[in-house]
Each structure stands twice: as C-alpha cells, then as structure tokens.
Amino acid sequence: MSYPPAPAPAPSEQPAKQGNGFGVTALVLGLIGLIIFSWIPGINLFTGLPLGILAVIFGIVALVKAKSRGGKGKGTGLWGVILGVLTLIASIAIYFVLLGIVEDQCNDSSSAIYGSQECLDLENM
C-alpha cells in the first residue's frame, strides 16, 4: 500500500521590515559624536559638529518616516535627535571652554605663552 506524496508547503509571505534605517543611523551618529568626537579639543568642531548635525537631520527624517510606518523607528529617531543636539552643545561648549583657558593664559604675565604670536592672533579675532 503506497501513500500519495505529501503536498508542497505553501509559500509564506515575508514580514515587512519593522525597523527604520534613518533612526538607527541617527542614533549611531549621535552616539559616536557625543562619546568620541565632541570631547576632543581642537578637532571637535570638525568632527563633533558635523556628526551632530547629521544625527539631527537623520533623526528628523526618521521621525517623519515613522508616521508612515505606524510608529516603527520613532524611538531611535527621537534618541538620534536628542544625542545629536547634545553632541552640538558639547562640541561648542568644549570649544569655548578651551578658548577661555587660552585667553586666561594669554592674560597671565607669568604664563609661558604670554605675549606669544598665538595670543596676538587671539586678540585680533
């Protein structure tokens, strides 16, 4: 007695993607900018600021796209915007703190850089 072959399994539909690539990009750029590049004096304006700006832009795009996806990726987009803004604030604050330290050293007559060309350039800014 032989049995007929089993029927072929029905093809299953692949579920739609649930994530939001813009949100993940914003989150990663914000984290990298805040943790690594915004705290390095001197280069933070060239690395931290662009990463913060990109994180904010990608985060806003993620929030807009999340509306059309039923809210998917809203959290990563929001955190990308938050971290991007924090990166911008930290980069600018570190720059001005560093600028203040250099100005204090230029005004201190017992400092090693008092009267140097850097101090004269700083005064002419």
N, C-alpha and C positions, 0 to 999 in steps of 0.2 A: 504494500500500500504506500503510495507516494503522495506527499502533500504538495500543493502548489507553492511556488516561491513567495516569500513574504513581499508585501508591497513596498515600493521605494518610499523612504521617508519624505514627507512634504517639506519643500524648502522653507526655511524660516526666514522671516524678514529681519534684517539687521536693525537694531535700535538706532535711532538718530543720536548724533553726538550730543552729549549733555554739557560739555564744558564750553568755555569761552576763551579762545586763544588770546584775545586782546587783554582780558582780565589777568590771565597768567603772566603775560608779557609785562603789563604794568606793575604787577606785584614783584616780579623778579627785578625789573629795572629799579623800582623804588627801594628794594632791599639792598641791592648791590650799591646803589648810590648812597644810601644812608649809612650802611655799615662800613663800607670800604672807602669810598672816594670823597665824601663830604668832609672828612676829618683830616685830610692830608693838606696842610697849609701850602700854599703856592700853586698847587695844581687843582685844588678843589673847584676853582671857578671854571676850569677847562674840562673837568670830568664830572663833578657832582652836579653842577647846574644843568648841563645837557641831559644827564640821566634823569634828573628830577623833572625837567620839562617834558621829556619823552614819557615818563611814568604818568604824569598828569594827563597828557594827551591820550595815551593808550587807555588809561583808566576811564576817561570820559567816553571814549568810543565804546568801551566795554559796557558801561552803564547804559548807553543808548541801545546797543545791540541786545542787552539783557531784556529790555522791554519786549522785543520781538521774539525772544526765546522763552518767554514765560518766566523770567526772573533768573534763568541759569547764568551764572557768572557775575551776578550783581555784587556778591561779597568780595570776590577777588578784584573786581574793578574798583570798588569803593576803597579797599585797602591799598590798591595801587595809587589812587589819587591821594590818599592820606599820607602814604610813605613818600610820594613824590613831593608833596608840599613840605613835609618835614625835611627832606633832602635839600630843597631850595633854601629853607630857613637856616639849616645847619651850615650849608656852604657859605651863605652870605654872612652869617654871624661869625664863623671862624675867620673869614677874611677880614672883617672889621676888628675883631679882637687882635689878630696878628698885626694889622695896621696900627692899632692903638699901642701895642707893645713897642713896635719900631719907632713910633713917634715919641714915646716916653724915653726910649734910649737915645734918640737924637737930641732931645731937650736936656738930657742929663750930662753935665760937663765932665763927670768922672767916667762916662761910658767909653767903651773902646771905639764906637762908631761916631762919636760926637764930632761934627764938622766934616764928616766924610762926604764923598760925592753922592752916595745914596741918600743922605739926609738932605743935601741940597736939592736933589731931584724930587724928594718927597715934599719939600716946601714949595716947589714950583708947580705942583699938581693942582 
